[in-house]
Amino acid sequence: MLINLAPPVSLDFLDGYLFRLLQEILAERGAEKSGFFDYYATRVTGKLGGLMEYEERLARYLLAIFAGHHVVHAGTGVGTLPCALACNGMTVTAIEGLHARVESAQRLRCAIVEIWPEVGQRYDIIEGTFPEALPTTQCGPETILVFTNVASAWNEQQETSIIQSMQRFGQAVLDLRLFGHVRNDEADRKELFSRIAATARSAERLPNVGANLDAHYARFNFLDHRP
């Protein structure tokens, strides 16, 4: 009999549980049909875990600062970060454009809901591209927009549209290095930070969240009035 362990759910436990699920999906569907390709397949074959360290760090930050808020995770991949957030009480909308990855994300979600049924009411997955696929009802001052590893080679028009869409949210948290394309040069990351900050009420970089991980998180305040 499965027991509802009730939030908060240990991220260490989720790391192991999600890793087992990823192993099963990769074994059954292969790297291409699962949408894992090299990125997620390497996480499995290299035994890097169900939650990468950058995801765990970011999850702890969001849970500490934005408890009770709604998170929109754009470019969610197979949804490991949303699983961690939803299992710990946050409402999450995950958006992914690659159908194979959406199917894998749905499988992870179903497995999580089997153990924690209440997660089913606060974790939704939308197939499509951001911002077009997101209903306006999912935006607002209590919603946090999150980008993690989205080095997708956006063109200039797409990147501009995504930055403009941030005005519809309370806050945006993103990795300056992996936003649209890879920015390994600190000057490029500073330029992106300044460009987004110019449209925000306030902005700050979050060096402690990505310390020693080559992750460069920043937080931008738009509709929300918190400092």
HELIX and SHEET records of a PDB file:
HELIX    1   1 LEU A   11  LYS A   33  1                                  23    
HELIX    2   2 PHE A   37  THR A   45  1                                   9    
HELIX    3   3 GLU A   53  ILE A   65  1                                  13    
HELIX    4   4 THR A   80  ALA A   86  1                                   7    
HELIX    5   5 HIS A   99  ILE A  115  1                                  17    
HELIX    6   6 PRO A  117  GLN A  121  5                                   5    
HELIX    7   7 THR A  136  GLN A  138  5                                   3    
HELIX    8   8 GLU A  156  SER A  165  1                                  10    
HELIX    9   9 MET A  166  ARG A  168  5                                   3    
HELIX   10  10 GLU A  186  ALA A  197  1                                  12    
SHEET    1   A 7 TYR A 123  GLU A 127  0                                        
SHEET    2   A 7 THR A  91  GLU A  96  1                                        
SHEET    3   A 7 HIS A  70  ALA A  74  1                                        
SHEET    4   A 7 GLY A 140  PHE A 147  1                                        
SHEET    5   A 7 PHE A 169  ASP A 175  1                                        
SHEET    6   A 7 TYR A 217  ASN A 221 -1                                        
SHEET    7   A 7 SER A 202  ARG A 205 -1                                        
END                                                                             
